[in-house]
Amino acid sequence: MTNTPSQASSVQMLEVSPEFAGQRIDNFLRNQLKGVPKTLIYRILRKGEVRVNKGRIKPEYKLQAGDLVRVPPLRLAERDEPAPLAQGLLERLEAAIVYEDKALIVLNKPAGIAVHGGSGLSYGVIEALRQLRPDTKELELVHRLDRDTSGLLMVAKKRSMLRHLHQELRGDGVDKRYMALVRGRWETGKKQVSAPLLKNTLRSGERMVEVTDEGKKALTLFRVLRRFGDFATLVEARPVTGRTHQIRVHARHAGHAIAGDSKYGDEDFSREIRELGGKRLFLHAYGLKVPLPDGGELNLEAPVDEVWSQTLGKLVE
């Protein structure tokens, strides 16, 4: 993509390079116009102020290589580079990167850090990585982890890798494995939970997911890793489908809420774990197998943090 130099209040002409072919115009503009509110982007699209090859288009228009996109003056207050994030956070995320090549970053995301800004948060992992890698213009999240979930998170550095991984995620090419500390004794024979999930948004804006026949098909495979008497079990969870909050809701549905889960958990169980020092959600994306475009396979594992390991060290088997 080439960008004719212009001030924020001037017309911008964006030429679409081949790697953006097939992308919707609204998503393209959200990626290119960093810092511009989504509401403004959709407003100028709805009003027909964005032109492609001098003609009006709809928000769902899919770009072609060589398209020339005209963006009108945005009349925003002057916005320079985003405010720099705390150096400590940037260093923490740099240290969390477990794999990087010319097209992909995989990091062991710490618990408590959102993957992107929004909902009252001014930053997340993706905003921090854009400051850490300012010359990489196409950084995009491949998938998401809940804010309080730790573990392996993929961030594409190129559109071609993003498309490849999205295709693999839609099929069964990507193998993601989680560890979870759950309440009670999980029986060895209980190897899967198949229960449809429906996502609702409450008046407060909070997203909640429930098991209901009206929901979408969801399947999670479980395997016992370690038992702590009848008090708790460390299980491996492998989501076959990729629904919001799937592992957390399926664990509760099976009668074994995850420790530290403020939304779907058991408060008495979580309190006992907190008293041992476990002040976090005990859900960690530890394993990842990903087929790469060149025919190879990326196979990664990420260790848990000290809070997790020290807490489990205090439990009695």
C-alpha positions as CSV (number, residue, x, y, z in Angstrom):
1,M,0.0,0.0,0.0
2,T,1.2,3.5,-0.8
3,N,-0.1,6.5,1.1
4,T,0.0,10.0,-0.5
5,P,1.5,12.2,2.2
6,S,-1.2,14.3,3.7
7,Q,-2.3,16.1,6.9
8,A,-5.0,14.5,9.1
9,S,-7.5,17.0,7.7
10,S,-6.7,16.4,4.0
11,V,-7.8,13.8,1.5
12,Q,-5.9,10.5,1.6
13,M,-5.4,8.3,-1.4
14,L,-4.6,4.6,-0.5
15,E,-3.5,2.2,-3.2
16,V,-4.4,-1.5,-2.4
17,S,-1.4,-3.8,-2.7
18,P,-2.0,-7.6,-3.6
19,E,-1.8,-8.8,0.1
20,F,-5.0,-6.9,0.9
21,A,-7.0,-8.3,-2.1
22,G,-10.2,-9.8,-0.9
23,Q,-10.4,-7.8,2.4
24,R,-13.5,-5.8,3.1
25,I,-13.2,-2.1,2.8
26,D,-14.4,-1.4,6.4
27,N,-11.8,-3.8,7.8
28,F,-9.1,-2.4,5.5
29,L,-9.8,1.2,6.7
30,R,-9.9,0.1,10.4
31,N,-6.4,-1.3,9.9
32,Q,-5.0,1.6,7.9
33,L,-6.6,4.5,9.9
34,K,-5.0,3.8,13.2
35,G,-6.6,5.8,16.0
36,V,-9.7,6.7,14.0
37,P,-12.9,5.6,15.9
38,K,-14.8,2.8,14.2
39,T,-18.0,4.8,14.4
40,L,-16.4,7.5,12.2
41,I,-15.1,5.0,9.7
42,Y,-18.6,3.4,9.3
43,R,-20.2,6.9,9.1
44,I,-18.1,8.0,6.1
45,L,-18.7,4.6,4.4
46,R,-22.4,4.9,5.0
47,K,-22.5,8.5,3.6
48,G,-20.6,7.4,0.5
49,E,-17.7,9.7,1.3
50,V,-15.2,6.8,0.7
51,R,-14.6,6.2,-3.0
52,V,-12.9,3.3,-4.7
53,N,-11.7,4.0,-8.2
54,K,-13.8,7.2,-8.0
55,G,-17.0,5.3,-7.4
56,R,-19.2,4.8,-4.3
57,I,-19.0,1.4,-2.5
58,K,-20.7,-0.4,0.4
59,P,-19.0,-1.3,3.7
60,E,-19.0,-5.0,2.6
61,Y,-17.1,-4.2,-0.7
62,K,-14.1,-6.5,-1.1
63,L,-11.0,-4.8,-2.4
64,Q,-9.0,-5.8,-5.4
65,A,-5.3,-5.4,-6.0
66,G,-4.6,-2.0,-7.5
67,D,-7.8,-0.4,-6.2
68,L,-7.4,3.3,-5.4
69,V,-9.2,4.2,-2.2
70,R,-10.1,7.9,-1.5
71,V,-10.6,8.8,2.2
72,P,-12.2,12.2,2.8
73,P,-10.9,14.7,5.3
74,L,-11.6,13.2,8.8
75,R,-11.8,16.5,10.8
76,L,-10.2,14.9,13.8
77,A,-8.4,16.7,16.5
78,E,-4.7,16.4,15.8
79,R,-3.5,13.0,16.7
80,D,0.1,12.1,16.5
81,E,1.6,8.7,17.5
82,P,-0.3,6.9,20.3
83,A,0.9,7.7,23.8
84,P,3.8,5.5,24.6
85,L,3.0,2.6,26.9
86,A,4.9,2.0,30.1
87,Q,8.4,0.7,29.4
88,G,7.9,-2.0,32.0
89,L,4.9,-3.4,30.1
90,L,6.7,-3.3,26.8
91,E,9.7,-5.1,28.3
92,R,7.4,-7.7,29.8
93,L,5.7,-8.5,26.5
94,E,9.0,-8.5,24.6
95,A,10.3,-11.1,27.1
96,A,7.0,-13.1,26.6
97,I,7.7,-13.7,22.9
98,V,8.4,-17.4,22.4
99,Y,8.6,-17.5,18.6
100,E,9.1,-15.0,15.9
101,D,9.8,-15.1,12.2
102,K,9.2,-12.8,9.3
103,A,5.4,-13.5,9.2
104,L,4.4,-14.6,12.7
105,I,4.8,-13.7,16.4
106,V,3.7,-16.1,19.2
107,L,3.9,-14.9,22.8
108,N,3.1,-16.4,26.2
109,K,0.5,-13.7,27.1
110,P,0.5,-12.9,30.9
111,A,-2.8,-13.2,32.7
112,G,-4.5,-9.9,33.3
113,I,-3.5,-8.2,30.0
114,A,-6.1,-7.8,27.3
115,V,-5.3,-8.8,23.7
116,H,-6.5,-5.4,22.5
117,G,-7.8,-2.0,23.7
118,G,-11.5,-1.3,24.1
119,S,-14.2,-1.5,26.8
120,G,-12.5,1.1,28.9
121,L,-8.9,-0.1,28.1
122,S,-6.7,2.1,26.1
123,Y,-4.2,-0.6,25.2
124,G,-3.7,-4.3,24.9
125,V,-1.2,-6.8,23.5
126,I,-1.7,-5.7,19.9
127,E,-1.2,-2.0,20.7
128,A,2.0,-2.8,22.6
129,L,3.4,-5.0,19.8
130,R,2.8,-2.2,17.3
131,Q,5.0,0.0,19.5
132,L,7.6,-2.8,19.9
133,R,7.6,-3.4,16.1
134,P,6.9,0.0,14.5
135,D,8.3,-1.1,11.1
136,T,5.8,-4.0,10.9
137,K,2.7,-2.3,9.5
138,E,0.4,-5.3,9.2
139,L,0.3,-6.7,12.7
140,E,-3.0,-8.3,13.4
141,L,-4.3,-10.8,16.1
142,V,-4.9,-14.2,14.6
143,H,-7.2,-15.3,17.5
144,R,-8.0,-14.1,21.0
145,L,-7.6,-15.1,24.6
146,D,-9.7,-13.8,27.4
147,R,-8.0,-11.0,29.4
148,D,-7.5,-13.2,32.5
149,T,-6.4,-16.3,30.5
150,S,-2.6,-16.7,30.0
151,G,-0.7,-18.6,27.3
152,L,0.1,-18.9,23.7
153,L,-1.3,-16.1,21.4
154,M,-0.6,-15.8,17.7
155,V,-0.1,-12.4,16.0
156,A,0.4,-12.3,12.3
157,K,3.0,-9.9,10.8
158,K,1.7,-10.4,7.2
159,R,-1.7,-10.6,5.7
160,S,-0.8,-13.8,3.9
161,M,0.0,-15.5,7.2
162,L,-3.2,-14.1,8.7
163,R,-5.3,-15.6,5.9
164,H,-3.5,-19.0,6.1
165,L,-4.0,-19.3,9.9
166,H,-7.7,-18.2,9.7
167,Q,-8.2,-21.0,7.1
168,E,-6.5,-23.5,9.4
169,L,-8.5,-22.4,12.4
170,R,-11.8,-22.8,10.5
171,G,-10.8,-26.4,9.8
172,D,-9.0,-28.7,12.2
173,G,-5.4,-27.8,11.3
174,V,-4.6,-25.9,14.5
175,D,-4.3,-27.9,17.8
176,K,-4.7,-25.7,20.9
177,R,-4.3,-27.2,24.4
178,Y,-5.1,-25.6,27.7
179,M,-4.5,-26.4,31.3
180,A,-7.2,-25.6,33.9
181,L,-7.4,-26.1,37.7
182,V,-11.0,-27.1,38.4
183,R,-13.0,-27.8,41.5
184,G,-13.5,-31.4,42.7
185,R,-12.5,-34.8,41.4
186,W,-12.8,-35.0,37.6
187,E,-13.4,-38.6,36.7
188,T,-11.0,-40.2,34.2
189,G,-13.9,-41.5,32.1
190,K,-15.3,-38.0,31.5
191,K,-13.4,-37.3,28.3
192,Q,-15.6,-34.7,26.6
193,V,-18.3,-32.1,27.1
194,S,-20.6,-31.5,24.2
195,A,-23.1,-28.7,24.9
196,P,-24.4,-25.9,22.7
197,L,-23.4,-22.4,23.7
198,L,-25.3,-19.1,23.3
199,K,-23.6,-15.7,23.7
200,N,-25.7,-12.9,25.3
201,T,-24.8,-9.4,26.1
202,L,-26.2,-8.0,29.4
203,R,-27.4,-4.4,29.8
204,S,-24.1,-3.6,31.5
205,G,-22.4,-4.6,28.2
206,E,-20.9,-7.7,29.8
207,R,-20.8,-10.8,27.7
208,M,-22.2,-14.0,29.2
209,V,-22.4,-17.4,27.6
210,E,-24.8,-20.1,28.6
211,V,-25.6,-23.7,27.7
212,T,-28.9,-23.9,25.8
213,D,-30.4,-25.8,22.9
214,E,-30.6,-22.6,21.0
215,G,-26.9,-22.2,21.0
216,K,-24.2,-23.2,18.6
217,K,-22.6,-26.6,18.7
218,A,-19.6,-26.8,21.0
219,L,-17.2,-29.6,21.9
220,T,-14.3,-29.7,24.3
221,L,-12.1,-32.7,25.0
222,F,-10.8,-33.1,28.6
223,R,-8.0,-35.2,30.1
224,V,-7.0,-35.6,33.7
225,L,-3.4,-34.4,34.3
226,R,-3.1,-34.4,38.1
227,R,-5.4,-34.8,41.1
228,F,-5.3,-33.0,44.4
229,G,-7.5,-35.5,46.4
230,D,-11.2,-34.7,46.0
231,F,-10.5,-30.9,46.3
232,A,-9.3,-30.1,42.8
233,T,-8.1,-31.5,39.5
234,L,-5.6,-30.2,37.0
235,V,-7.1,-31.1,33.5
236,E,-6.1,-30.6,29.9
237,A,-8.8,-29.0,27.8
238,R,-8.8,-29.1,24.0
239,P,-11.5,-27.1,22.3
240,V,-12.6,-28.7,19.1
241,T,-14.9,-25.8,18.4
242,G,-13.9,-22.2,19.1
243,R,-16.8,-20.5,21.0
244,T,-16.5,-17.6,23.3
245,H,-15.7,-18.7,26.9
246,Q,-16.1,-22.3,25.8
247,I,-13.7,-24.1,28.2
248,R,-14.9,-22.0,31.2
249,V,-18.6,-22.7,30.5
250,H,-18.1,-26.4,29.6
251,A,-16.1,-27.0,32.8
252,R,-18.8,-25.4,34.9
253,H,-21.5,-27.4,33.0
254,A,-19.6,-30.6,33.9
255,G,-19.7,-29.6,37.6
256,H,-16.1,-28.5,37.8
257,A,-15.8,-24.7,37.8
258,I,-12.3,-23.3,37.0
259,A,-10.5,-21.7,39.9
260,G,-10.5,-17.9,39.9
261,D,-13.3,-17.6,37.3
262,S,-15.2,-14.6,38.5
263,K,-17.9,-15.0,35.8
264,Y,-18.6,-18.7,35.7
265,G,-16.8,-20.0,38.8
266,D,-17.5,-21.2,42.3
267,E,-16.7,-18.4,44.7
268,D,-16.0,-20.7,47.7
269,F,-13.5,-22.8,45.7
270,S,-11.9,-19.7,44.2
271,R,-11.5,-18.1,47.6
272,E,-9.7,-21.1,49.0
273,I,-7.3,-21.0,46.0
274,R,-6.8,-17.2,46.5
275,E,-5.9,-17.9,50.2
276,L,-3.1,-20.1,48.9
277,G,-1.8,-17.1,46.8
278,G,-3.6,-18.1,43.6
279,K,-5.0,-14.7,42.6
280,R,-5.6,-15.4,39.0
281,L,-7.8,-17.4,36.6
282,F,-6.4,-20.8,36.4
283,L,-6.7,-21.3,32.6
284,H,-3.5,-21.4,30.6
285,A,-3.1,-22.0,26.8
286,Y,0.0,-24.1,27.1
287,G,0.3,-26.1,23.8
288,L,0.0,-25.1,20.1
289,K,0.6,-27.0,16.9
290,V,0.2,-25.0,13.7
291,P,0.8,-26.0,10.1
292,L,2.9,-23.4,8.3
293,P,2.4,-22.3,4.7
294,D,5.7,-23.9,3.6
295,G,4.4,-27.3,4.7
296,G,6.3,-27.3,8.1
297,E,4.7,-27.4,11.5
298,L,5.2,-25.1,14.5
299,N,5.0,-27.0,17.8
300,L,5.2,-24.8,20.9
301,E,4.6,-25.1,24.7
302,A,4.5,-22.3,27.2
303,P,5.2,-22.6,30.9
304,V,2.8,-21.3,33.6
305,D,3.7,-18.3,35.7
306,E,5.0,-18.3,39.3
307,V,1.6,-17.7,40.8
308,W,0.3,-20.8,39.1
309,S,3.2,-23.1,40.0
310,Q,3.5,-21.9,43.6
311,T,-0.2,-22.3,44.2
312,L,-0.3,-25.8,42.9
313,G,2.8,-26.6,45.0
314,K,0.7,-25.9,48.1
315,L,-2.0,-28.3,47.2
316,V,-2.0,-31.8,48.6
317,E,-2.3,-34.7,46.2
